[in-house]
Amino acid sequence: MKCFRTLNLRVLGLSAIALVMSCQPEKPAVISPNLDLTDNGLIRNWYNLSLELGPKCNGYYEPVMARALSYFSILMHESLYRGIPDARSLKSSTDGFKFNLPEPDISTEYNWAIVANEAAMVYFENIFGSATNFSQRTNKLYSDQLLKYSSGIDSAILADSKFYGRQLVFALLKYAEEDGFALAYLDPFYSAYQIPTGEGKWIPSTPDYTARPLLPHWGNCKPVLRSNVENIKLNKELTYSNQSKSIMYSEAVEVRNLGIAITETQKDDASYFSRNMGYSSQPLYHVYSLALQLMYQNQLDLPKSLDLMNKLSYALHDGYIASYKYIYSKNLLRASTYIKQLIDRYYQPEYPSMPLPEGLSDKSMCYAVGAEILSNYFGYRQSFTDNTQIERPDLRNKSRSFDSFQQFSIEASEGEIYTGVHFRTSIEAGRKLGTDIARNTINFIQN
């Protein structure tokens, strides 16, 4: 699999050019008459393809994918904003991502759609290049969009636009390598990590017993906004106790009793949102897919589509960093392990747990981020039908309707209690963190 791989000499050469150009003061550039501001397909098609290719790349767990999409969102914005009236670069808004990309030549005319399409193609080659059918799917999208957006333009504009798109992406890829997590996919369970031991600490959980925890150092990854990760404030925190009158014990009893009494309706609800049922039901992919569905159905224009994907991708990337930073600082054992140790040795949860410590649900965080950002765009009382799971063969009802995005988020996370995945406090902590990060991102990243 390729993931921000070591760049070849051609890339380094272009990066050197980018470095020189990036030192120059920002200058106004020609707004391309070919950039159709009503057409969100320019970026929507690439995001859709990323969701198809990501699961086919080994080691691309949700935090790794969230990181890749956050850099891709920056790339798309920086490729296109000069063709959008009153838009500006995000380099002064992202205090965690302090990037400095090459400036265009003021004497040259560009087609910004071609710039973005070229940049996206090179980015995908570096990020998703090992995915099955990569060349067939990616080359077709690239060629189709190149044909569409280059119709009738001068060959010099086409060449200059392609060249500038490559300058941008090579500079961004080089910058992305600096966070130290470009190769995390190669060893996601980090063989050198020393697992903490002691009473109440995480150990492999039933029924899968994955021997090592996932991405234990992800909390040190570079965030888009430092405040999303540095100021984690939760209303209630889970603390280990083996006493029968403790909060942890009482919540474990709740998980066990609800699991024993689980109904068929609850099983259906949990299955719809279960990350074990394929990539489309994994929280990150589910939220992105819903955003793209609504972007298409509501015919968002290109500027609004860019803004939506910027805020969603930045909040999700930072959300996974904050979640992993928190849970690995606690290293608590999972609910199913606690129940088997102290309450019911024969207990078997409905679903396995991710190989992560307890204390905060990253699934709840992800859906809360999605709910808050989508509510901000489409309305807090906006009803909708989720069609993102229609290709799943395991579902009887392949689409679901919700009265609001908050209802969608709550239903997604509640099932983790009666399926034995998380304590209630962990779920509520995930919701709180996701909502806070989404709101901070919305306020920080201005249109």
C-alpha positions in Angstrom: 0.0 0.0 0.0 1.1 3.5 -0.7 0.6 6.2 1.9 2.5 9.5 1.6 5.3 7.3 0.3 8.9 8.4 -0.1 8.9 10.8 -3.0 11.0 10.2 -6.1 13.5 12.6 -7.6 11.0 14.2 -9.9 8.8 15.0 -6.9 11.7 16.4 -5.0 12.6 18.6 -8.0 9.1 20.0 -8.2 9.0 20.4 -4.4 12.2 22.5 -4.7 10.4 24.8 -7.2 7.4 24.9 -4.8 9.6 25.9 -1.9 11.1 28.8 -3.9 7.7 30.0 -5.0 6.1 29.6 -1.5 8.6 32.2 -0.2 7.1 34.8 -2.5 4.3 37.1 -1.2 0.8 36.0 -2.2 -0.4 37.7 -5.4 -3.8 37.8 -7.0 -4.4 35.3 -9.7 -6.7 35.2 -12.7 -10.1 33.8 -11.9 -10.8 31.1 -14.3 -13.9 31.6 -16.5 -14.1 27.8 -16.8 -14.8 27.1 -13.1 -18.5 26.3 -12.8 -19.4 27.3 -9.2 -22.7 25.3 -9.4 -20.8 22.1 -10.1 -19.9 20.1 -6.9 -19.2 17.0 -9.0 -15.6 18.2 -9.4 -14.8 17.3 -5.8 -17.7 15.0 -5.0 -16.6 12.4 -7.5 -13.1 12.3 -6.0 -14.4 12.0 -2.4 -16.7 9.2 -3.5 -13.8 7.4 -5.1 -11.7 7.8 -2.0 -14.4 6.0 0.1 -14.3 3.1 -2.4 -10.5 2.8 -2.5 -9.6 3.4 1.2 -11.0 0.0 2.5 -8.9 -1.8 -0.2 -5.6 -0.5 1.2 -4.0 -2.6 4.0 -3.7 -0.8 7.3 -6.1 2.0 6.5 -8.0 2.0 9.7 -10.4 4.9 10.3 -7.9 7.3 11.9 -5.5 6.8 9.1 -8.2 7.4 6.5 -9.4 10.5 8.4 -5.8 11.9 8.2 -5.7 11.2 4.5 -9.0 13.0 3.8 -8.0 16.0 5.9 -5.0 16.6 3.7 -7.0 15.9 0.6 -9.6 18.6 1.7 -6.8 21.1 2.1 -5.5 20.2 -1.3 -8.9 20.7 -3.0 -9.5 24.0 -1.2 -6.0 25.4 -2.0 -6.4 24.2 -5.7 -9.7 26.0 -6.2 -10.1 29.0 -3.9 -8.5 31.4 -6.4 -11.3 30.7 -8.8 -14.0 31.4 -6.2 -14.9 35.1 -5.6 -14.0 36.3 -2.0 -12.5 32.9 -1.0 -9.2 32.8 0.7 -6.5 30.3 1.6 -6.9 28.3 4.8 -3.2 28.5 5.7 -3.8 31.2 8.3 -6.8 29.4 9.8 -5.3 26.0 10.6 -3.0 26.6 13.5 -2.1 22.9 13.6 -1.5 22.5 9.9 1.0 25.3 9.2 1.5 24.6 5.5 3.0 26.9 2.9 2.2 26.0 -0.7 3.5 27.4 -3.9 1.9 30.5 -5.4 0.7 30.6 -9.0 2.4 32.9 -11.5 0.5 36.1 -11.8 1.4 36.4 -15.5 -0.2 33.0 -16.2 -3.8 32.1 -16.8 -5.0 28.9 -15.1 -8.1 26.7 -15.3 -8.7 25.9 -11.6 -10.8 22.8 -12.3 -7.9 21.3 -14.2 -5.5 22.3 -11.4 -7.7 20.5 -8.8 -8.3 17.4 -11.0 -4.5 17.0 -11.7 -3.7 17.5 -8.0 -6.3 14.9 -7.0 -5.0 12.3 -9.4 -1.4 12.6 -8.1 -2.6 12.5 -4.5 -4.6 9.4 -5.2 -1.6 7.7 -6.8 0.4 8.3 -3.7 -2.3 7.5 -1.2 -4.5 4.8 -2.7 -2.2 3.4 -5.4 -2.2 -0.2 -4.1 -6.0 -0.5 -4.0 -7.6 -3.2 -6.2 -8.7 -1.8 -9.5 -7.0 1.5 -8.6 -5.7 2.3 -12.1 -9.0 1.5 -13.9 -11.2 3.5 -11.5 -8.9 6.4 -11.0 -7.8 6.8 -14.6 -11.4 6.8 -15.8 -12.5 9.5 -13.3 -9.4 11.6 -14.1 -9.9 11.3 -17.9 -13.6 12.0 -17.7 -13.2 15.1 -15.7 -10.2 16.3 -17.7 -12.3 16.0 -20.9 -15.1 17.8 -19.3 -13.2 20.7 -17.9 -10.6 21.2 -20.6 -13.1 21.5 -23.5 -12.3 24.5 -25.6 -9.3 25.8 -23.5 -5.9 26.8 -24.9 -3.2 24.1 -24.8 -0.9 26.4 -22.9 -3.5 27.0 -20.2 -4.1 23.2 -19.9 -0.3 22.5 -19.5 0.2 25.3 -17.0 -2.8 24.2 -15.0 -1.6 20.6 -14.8 1.9 21.7 -13.8 0.6 24.0 -11.0 -1.7 21.2 -9.8 1.4 18.9 -9.5 3.4 21.6 -7.7 0.6 21.9 -5.1 0.2 18.2 -4.5 3.9 17.5 -4.3 4.4 20.3 -1.8 1.5 19.1 0.3 2.7 15.5 0.3 6.1 16.6 1.4 4.6 18.6 4.2 2.3 15.7 5.3 5.4 13.5 5.8 6.5 15.8 8.6 3.9 14.7 11.2 5.6 11.4 11.6 2.5 9.3 10.9 2.8 8.9 7.2 3.7 5.3 7.5 1.5 4.4 10.5 -0.5 2.0 8.2 2.5 -0.3 8.0 2.4 -1.2 11.7 -1.0 -0.1 13.0 -0.6 -2.2 16.1 2.9 -0.8 16.7 4.9 -3.9 17.7 7.3 -1.8 19.8 4.5 -0.5 22.1 4.7 -1.6 25.7 1.1 -2.4 26.8 0.5 -1.0 30.3 -0.3 -3.7 33.0 -2.2 -3.6 36.3 -5.6 -3.8 37.7 -8.2 -2.2 35.5 -5.9 -1.9 32.5 -6.8 -2.9 28.9 -6.3 -6.4 27.9 -7.5 -8.2 24.8 -11.3 -8.5 24.9 -13.8 -11.2 24.1 -14.6 -12.7 21.7 -11.8 -11.8 19.2 -9.0 -11.2 21.7 -6.9 -9.1 19.3 -3.6 -9.2 21.0 -2.4 -5.6 20.6 -4.2 -2.3 20.7 -4.7 -0.2 17.6 -2.6 2.9 16.9 -1.5 3.6 20.5 0.4 6.7 19.6 -2.2 8.3 17.4 -2.9 10.9 20.0 0.4 12.5 19.0 -0.6 13.0 15.4 -0.6 16.6 14.1 -4.2 18.1 14.4 -5.6 20.6 12.1 -6.7 22.8 15.0 -4.6 22.5 18.2 -7.5 23.6 20.4 -9.5 20.6 19.3 -7.0 18.3 20.9 -5.5 20.3 23.7 -8.7 21.3 25.5 -10.6 18.1 26.0 -13.4 18.8 28.6 -15.8 16.0 29.4 -18.8 16.2 31.7 -18.2 12.8 33.3 -15.2 10.5 33.1 -15.0 6.8 33.7 -12.8 5.7 36.6 -11.8 2.1 37.3 -13.4 0.5 40.4 -14.2 -3.1 41.3 -16.6 -2.0 44.0 -20.3 -3.0 43.5 -21.5 0.5 44.4 -19.2 2.3 41.9 -20.4 3.9 38.7 -18.3 1.6 36.6 -19.8 -1.5 38.2 -23.4 -0.2 37.9 -22.8 0.6 34.2 -21.4 -2.8 33.6 -24.5 -4.4 35.1 -26.5 -2.2 32.8 -24.5 -3.4 29.7 -24.8 -7.1 30.8 -28.6 -6.9 31.6 -29.5 -5.0 28.4 -27.4 -7.5 26.4 -29.2 -10.5 27.8 -32.6 -8.9 27.1 -31.7 -7.6 23.6 -34.7 -7.6 21.2 -34.8 -8.3 17.5 -35.5 -4.6 16.9 -32.4 -3.6 18.9 -30.4 -6.2 16.9 -31.6 -4.6 13.7 -30.8 -1.1 14.9 -27.3 -2.2 16.1 -26.6 -4.0 12.8 -27.4 -1.0 10.7 -24.7 1.0 12.5 -22.3 -1.9 13.2 -18.7 -1.3 11.9 -18.4 -5.1 11.7 -20.8 -5.3 8.7 -18.5 -3.8 6.1 -16.7 -0.6 5.3 -19.9 1.4 4.5 -21.1 0.9 8.0 -17.9 2.0 9.7 -18.5 5.4 11.3 -16.1 7.4 9.3 -17.3 6.0 5.9 -20.9 6.3 7.0 -20.7 9.9 7.9 -18.7 10.9 4.8 -21.1 9.0 2.6 -24.1 10.7 4.1 -22.5 14.1 3.7 -21.9 13.4 0.0 -25.4 12.0 -0.5 -26.9 15.2 1.0 -24.4 17.4 -1.0 -25.7 15.8 -4.2 -29.4 15.8 -3.2 -29.4 19.4 -2.1 -27.3 20.5 -5.1 -24.9 22.5 -3.0 -22.7 24.8 -5.0 -19.0 24.3 -5.2 -18.0 26.8 -2.6 -20.4 25.4 0.0 -19.4 21.8 -0.9 -15.7 22.7 -0.4 -16.6 24.4 3.0 -18.6 21.4 4.1 -15.9 18.9 3.3 -13.2 21.1 4.9 -15.0 21.3 8.2 -16.1 17.7 8.2 -12.7 16.3 7.4 -10.8 18.6 9.8 -13.2 17.8 12.7 -13.1 14.1 12.1 -9.3 14.0 11.8 -8.9 16.0 15.0 -11.7 13.9 16.7 -9.8 10.7 16.2 -6.6 12.2 17.5 -8.3 13.6 20.6 -10.2 10.3 21.2 -7.0 8.2 21.0 -5.1 10.7 23.1 -7.7 10.4 25.8 -8.3 6.6 25.9 -4.6 5.8 25.8 -4.0 8.1 28.7 -6.5 6.0 30.7 -5.9 2.5 29.3 -9.1 1.2 30.9 -10.3 -2.4 30.2 -13.3 -2.8 28.0 -16.9 -3.3 29.3 -17.0 -7.0 28.2 -13.7 -7.7 30.0 -14.9 -6.0 33.2 -18.2 -8.0 33.1 -16.4 -11.3 32.7 -14.0 -10.6 35.5 -16.4 -9.2 38.1 -20.0 -10.0 37.2 -20.6 -12.9 34.8 -17.7 -15.1 33.7 -19.9 -16.6 31.0 -20.9 -13.3 29.4 -20.5 -13.0 25.7 -21.2 -9.6 24.0 -23.4 -9.4 20.9 -20.5 -7.7 19.0 -16.7 -7.7 19.5 -15.0 -4.5 20.7 -12.3 -2.6 18.7 -8.8 -3.3 20.1 -8.8 0.0 21.9 -9.0 1.0 25.6 -12.2 2.0 27.2 -13.2 5.5 28.4 -14.5 7.2 25.3 -16.3 5.9 22.2 -14.6 7.0 19.0 -17.8 5.8 17.1 -20.0 8.2 19.2 -17.4 10.9 18.6 -17.5 10.4 14.8 -21.3 10.4 14.5 -21.6 13.4 16.8 -19.1 15.3 14.6 -21.2 14.4 11.6 -24.5 15.3 13.3 -23.3 18.8 14.4 -21.7 19.8 11.1 -24.6 18.5 8.9 -27.1 20.2 11.2 -25.1 23.4 10.8 -25.5 23.1 7.0 -28.9 21.6 6.5 -30.8 22.5 9.8 -31.1 21.1 13.3 -34.6 19.9 12.6 -34.0 18.6 9.1 -35.5 15.2 8.4 -33.7 13.0 5.9 -33.4 9.5 4.6 -30.1 7.7 4.8 -29.5 5.7 1.6 -25.8 5.0 2.2 -26.3 1.3 3.2 -28.5 0.2 0.3 -25.8 -2.2 -1.1 -25.5 -4.2 2.1 -26.9 -7.7 1.7 -27.3 -8.3 5.5 -30.0 -5.6 6.0 -33.7 -6.1 5.6 -34.3 -2.3 5.6 -31.6 -0.9 3.6 -32.5 2.8 4.1 -33.7 4.6 7.2 -35.4 7.9 7.8 -34.6 10.2 10.7 -36.2 13.3 12.1 -32.9 15.0 12.7 -29.1 14.5 12.5 -29.0 14.3 16.3 -31.4 11.4 16.2 -29.2 9.7 13.7 -26.2 10.2 15.9 -27.9 9.0 19.1 -29.3 5.8 17.4 -25.8 5.1 16.0 -24.2 5.1 19.4 -26.9 3.7 21.7 -26.5 0.2 20.3 -23.0 0.0 21.8 -24.5 -0.4 25.2 -26.8 -3.4 24.6 -24.3 -5.1 22.3 -21.6 -5.0 25.0 -19.2 -2.7 23.3 -19.0 0.3 25.6 -20.1 1.7 29.0 -22.7 4.4 28.9 -20.2 7.0 30.2 -17.9 6.3 27.3 -20.6 6.8 24.8 -21.7 10.1 26.4 -18.0 11.2 26.5 -17.7 10.5 22.8 -20.8 12.5 22.0 -19.6 15.4 24.0 -16.1 15.4 22.5 -17.4 15.1 18.9 -20.0 17.9 19.4 -17.4 20.2 21.0 -14.8 19.6 18.2 -17.4 20.1 15.5 -18.6 23.4 17.0 -15.0 24.6 17.5 -14.1 23.7 13.9 -17.2 25.5 12.5 -16.3 28.7 14.4 -12.6 28.5 13.6 -12.8 27.8 9.9 -14.7 30.7 8.4 -16.3 30.5 5.0 
